[in-house]
Each structure stands twice: as structure tokens, then as C-alpha cells.
Amino acid sequence: MPLARPTSPSAGRNPGRTAGRTAGRTALVAAALATAAASLLAAPAASAKAAPTGDFAVVVNGTTYNPAAGRDVKLQDVTANGRIAVRGVNVRFDLDVATFGVYDYTLTGAPSADRMVTSPTVVFASKVPTLTSAQRAGARLSQLEVKDDTLTAILSTSAGKLKVQAKDAPAGGIFQMEPEFAGPVTLTHVLGPDLFYFVNPFTGKINFGDGLDPVTSGAGAHQMLLGKDSPQVATKTSQTGTTTTWVVQPGGRLGGVLGEDAIELSAGATSCTSQCQAENQVRGSLPIPPLPTDPTPIGG
């Protein structure tokens, strides 16, 4: 009597061997899927901003402090003779311990997709607090910390202190000053010779810039130079085409924002009075209006 033939491909096979092969294939597929998922999770997120290019070097009393990448350098309780020179790839400025002022805040125009100038341009000629001689007596650099593209400096006297935070970047929230004295402090901002304040027709807010249109391609490509003062717990007391004055309350600060962040349709500053960081800006998540065309200086 002839043997019956299998009626299906699996009939007549060893059930244990078939189950083992199936389990093995399932395990291989699962492992492959897990590897693919891990690769996707590990992939860096896309960014609309240029990669960081900053690197601060700071000169104090003739000595340059510029730590290696990823490292930091810290100074404490230093009597500074003359101005402290802060030099970055994208920005540079001087810090004067005698007046607690910041001078010649400049965009260098270094190559970057976010740059707004192609040659050194003074954005602020000065940012200076109004302090009495008693408040400034015995001024010293009580703290300096430099790491890659970030800087924190604190100038102190027995009457109070001023904290300066800066980031070496061509745009964004990259600078702020926080006076900490017993009462309010007036800060005066004076723009560089080629810049002016204007009312943005698309937002109704006050920006500053040089009025030049962006260049979209070629070696001279750059964004439009735009910025704004960014106050927290501070009140503007005067405004001209080149100068603003602000009264900053204890715990407040006065920062600066450059680039498209300066014209986005934000609700304005919050009342932050603690741990307010220069780089803590809402970036890329709010509507960006059109660029202003032929802006007119305030009072012009």
C-alpha cells in the first residue's frame, strides 16, 4: 500500500524543527527592527540654525584666557587694570570695571549662515549703568567664567554687583546685563554709528538695524541686520533714533536679541527675576513676519 503524500508544505516535517526555524526568523526580524528604531532615535534632529561656531577669549590684565574646547576657566576677586577685552569669533566687546559699562559691542561678520554683516560692525557703542561714585568704589572682577562660546562676568563693589552674560553667536539671544543694587538702576544704550532704532511696521514694536537688505547668495551673503532690546522687570524712560534709557528694578535685567528672533510675533518678556539666561529665547516656534522695508529712524 503506497504511503500517503503530505497535503500541505508543513505536513510530514518535524514539528519541533519547524517551530525552531520560525522562532529564529521571528527573533532575527525583531532584532533588525530594534536596530533600525535605535538608529532613528540616535539620529540628530534637523536644525534651521547654523552650527555653533563661537569661541571666546578674554584678556584680563594682559593675560589671555581661552580654555580648550569643552573646558572652562574661572577667575575670582581680580583687580582689573583697564578694560577687560572679550574677543569671540562672531562678537567682541570691552568690559570696563571702573564704570561697569560695556563698550563697542561688535558683530565681526565671520562666515556663518546666520551672520547679518560681512565686516566688523559696532552694534552698541555703549551699554552703561548710571551709578554713583560710592556705588562704584572699590570695583573688582569678582567672577569670570569662560567656556567655549559662553561667558559670565560679575563686577562687584560693597554696594552691589553687575552680572554680564554673553554668547559668541551671530544671532539669537546673546547678551544681557543684570544690575543688583539696593534700588533701581538706569541703563543707557547707545547704538553704533551705522545703526538706528525704528518702529517695525509689521509688528508695531521697536527694532534696531542698519536698514540694509539681506544678500541671499555669494561670498557676501548675509541676513538683514535686526535686533531689539529685551527687558525684564525694566521700564523704558526715553527713546531716540540712537539711544534708549531703561530703569531696571532689583532682580531685573536688560538683554539683547539679534536676527529673526528680534521680529517674531512674541508676547513680550516675562517677569523673570532669577536665573534669567541670555540664551533662553523662544527660537523658531513663533510666526516670523516679513522683513521691514526701508525702515525710518525714530525722529528722522
BELDAPE-V783773 format. One record per residue. N is the residue number from 1. BURIAL is + if it has 16 or more other C-alpha atoms within 10 Angstrom, else -. Layout:
BEGIN
n	burial
N	BURIAL
N	BURIAL
END
This chain:
BEGIN
n	burial
1	-
2	-
3	-
4	-
5	-
6	-
7	-
8	-
9	-
10	-
11	-
12	-
13	-
14	-
15	-
16	-
17	-
18	-
19	-
20	-
21	-
22	-
23	-
24	-
25	-
26	-
27	-
28	-
29	-
30	-
31	-
32	-
33	-
34	-
35	-
36	-
37	-
38	-
39	-
40	-
41	-
42	-
43	-
44	-
45	-
46	-
47	-
48	-
49	-
50	-
51	-
52	-
53	+
54	+
55	+
56	+
57	+
58	+
59	-
60	+
61	-
62	-
63	-
64	-
65	+
66	+
67	+
68	-
69	-
70	-
71	-
72	-
73	-
74	-
75	-
76	-
77	-
78	-
79	-
80	+
81	-
82	-
83	+
84	+
85	+
86	+
87	+
88	+
89	+
90	+
91	+
92	+
93	+
94	+
95	+
96	+
97	+
98	+
99	+
100	+
101	+
102	+
103	+
104	+
105	+
106	+
107	+
108	+
109	+
110	+
111	+
112	+
113	-
114	+
115	+
116	+
117	+
118	+
119	-
120	-
121	+
122	+
123	+
124	+
125	+
126	+
127	+
128	+
129	+
130	+
131	-
132	-
133	-
134	-
135	+
136	+
137	-
138	-
139	+
140	+
141	+
142	+
143	+
144	+
145	+
146	+
147	+
148	+
149	+
150	+
151	+
152	+
153	+
154	+
155	+
156	+
157	+
158	-
159	-
160	-
161	+
162	+
163	+
164	+
165	+
166	+
167	+
168	+
169	+
170	+
171	+
172	+
173	+
174	+
175	+
176	+
177	+
178	+
179	+
180	+
181	+
182	-
183	-
184	+
185	+
186	+
187	+
188	+
189	+
190	+
191	+
192	+
193	-
194	-
195	+
196	+
197	+
198	+
199	+
200	+
201	-
202	-
203	+
204	-
205	-
206	+
207	+
208	+
209	+
210	+
211	+
212	+
213	-
214	-
215	-
216	-
217	-
218	-
219	-
220	-
221	+
222	+
223	+
224	+
225	+
226	+
227	+
228	+
229	+
230	+
231	+
232	+
233	+
234	+
235	-
236	-
237	-
238	-
239	-
240	-
241	+
242	+
243	+
244	+
245	+
246	+
247	+
248	+
249	+
250	+
251	+
252	+
253	+
254	+
255	+
256	+
257	+
258	+
259	+
260	+
261	+
262	+
263	+
264	+
265	-
266	-
267	-
268	-
269	-
270	-
271	-
272	-
273	-
274	-
275	-
276	+
277	+
278	+
279	+
280	-
281	-
282	-
283	-
284	-
285	-
286	-
287	-
288	+
289	-
290	-
291	+
292	+
293	-
294	-
295	+
296	+
297	+
298	-
299	-
300	-
END
